[in-house]
């Protein structure tokens, strides 16, 4: 395996001063003016997927959201690595003889 795909979701809150929310709650997603999903392969530093919808404002706003999503994926990556290592160790010790 070369890399993991890590994904982050974002929502843009409606209103006079809209901001992008990383990992929004269900209520925040339902009320969102726009949403974005970013998928990243951190080791290869390659975007694996990008899906946006809604009224996200000017191009700069979408670029900000992509940057925020990529940062979220980078922060989540070590957590996923640790979970996989722990699960592999448990499976290794629990394997039948």
Helices and strands as residue ranges (DSSP letters): E 6-12, E 20-22, H 26-30, E 34-41, E 46-54, H 59-94
